[in-house]
Amino acid sequence: QSQNFFGTSPVRLVDDVYNVTSVYMKRGLDQMETELQEDPYTQKEALAIKQGVSQAYQRLFSSLDKNVDKFEIYVVRNILKMPRHLDLSASAVSAAANGPTVTQEAEVEMDA
């Protein structure tokens, strides 16, 4: 039901968030390594820089994996969950898109 309404599954959305986040993290770590290796004060420690960045990479991605799993559970259960009573049939969606009928507007005005 969520997939029909949002046009994608909540799990696929979270996967896309994970993929984009991992690309940014990898680029950031690669850039940090490059900057440290080009800096005149730190370039003599190329091996230590490579090992440090590798450890940072492992720790960051381990944390990302664990926390994205939690995020996925939260998103599926709380944010992108569609109520069971919500009518997503084509006729209901079409009626909602076209707005209320004259009869429905009159009923609302009489209740007010």
C-alpha positions in Angstrom: 0.0 0.0 0.0 2.9 2.4 0.8 4.6 1.6 -2.5 1.4 2.5 -4.4 1.0 5.8 -2.6 4.6 7.0 -2.6 5.7 5.5 -5.9 8.5 3.6 -4.3 8.9 1.2 -1.4 10.1 2.6 1.9 13.0 0.1 1.9 14.2 1.3 -1.5 14.1 4.9 -0.2 16.3 4.0 2.8 18.6 2.1 0.5 19.0 5.2 -1.7 19.8 7.3 1.4 22.4 4.7 2.4 24.0 4.7 -1.0 24.2 8.5 -1.2 25.6 8.7 2.3 28.2 6.1 1.6 29.4 7.9 -1.5 29.8 11.2 0.4 31.6 9.5 3.2 34.0 7.7 0.8 34.7 11.0 -1.1 35.3 12.8 2.1 37.7 10.2 3.4 39.5 10.1 0.1 39.8 13.8 0.0 41.1 13.9 3.6 43.8 11.3 2.8 44.8 13.3 -0.3 45.1 16.5 1.7 47.1 14.9 4.5 49.5 13.2 2.0 50.0 16.5 0.1 50.6 18.6 3.3 54.3 19.2 3.8 54.1 18.6 7.6 52.3 15.2 7.3 53.4 13.8 3.9 56.3 11.9 5.6 53.8 9.8 7.4 52.1 8.3 4.3 51.8 4.8 5.7 50.3 6.1 9.0 47.9 8.3 7.0 46.7 5.4 4.9 46.2 3.1 7.9 44.4 5.9 9.8 42.0 6.6 7.0 41.4 2.9 6.5 40.5 2.5 10.2 38.3 5.6 10.0 36.6 4.1 6.9 35.9 0.8 8.7 34.5 2.5 11.8 32.4 5.0 10.0 30.9 2.4 7.7 30.3 0.0 10.5 28.4 2.7 12.4 26.5 3.7 9.2 25.4 0.1 8.6 24.2 -0.3 12.1 22.4 3.0 12.3 20.8 2.8 8.8 19.2 -0.5 9.9 17.7 1.3 12.8 16.6 4.2 10.6 15.0 1.8 8.1 12.9 0.2 10.9 11.8 3.6 12.2 10.9 4.9 8.7 8.9 1.8 7.8 7.1 1.7 11.1 6.5 5.4 11.8 7.0 7.7 8.8 6.0 6.0 5.6 3.4 3.7 7.1 0.0 4.0 5.4 -3.1 3.5 7.6 -5.0 0.3 6.7 -8.3 2.1 6.5 -7.0 4.5 3.8 -8.7 3.8 0.4 -6.1 4.0 -2.3 -8.3 2.6 -5.1 -8.2 4.4 -8.4 -11.7 5.7 -7.9 -10.9 7.2 -4.5 -7.7 8.8 -5.7 -9.5 10.2 -8.7 -12.3 11.6 -6.6 -9.8 13.2 -4.2 -7.9 14.7 -7.1 -11.0 16.3 -8.6 -12.1 17.8 -5.3 -15.4 17.5 -3.4 -18.7 17.3 -5.2 -21.4 19.9 -4.8 -23.4 17.5 -2.6 -20.4 17.0 -0.4 -19.8 20.7 -0.1 -23.4 21.2 0.8 -23.2 18.6 3.5 -20.2 20.3 5.0 -21.9 23.7 5.0 -25.0 22.2 6.7 -22.8 20.6 9.4 -21.1 24.0 10.1 
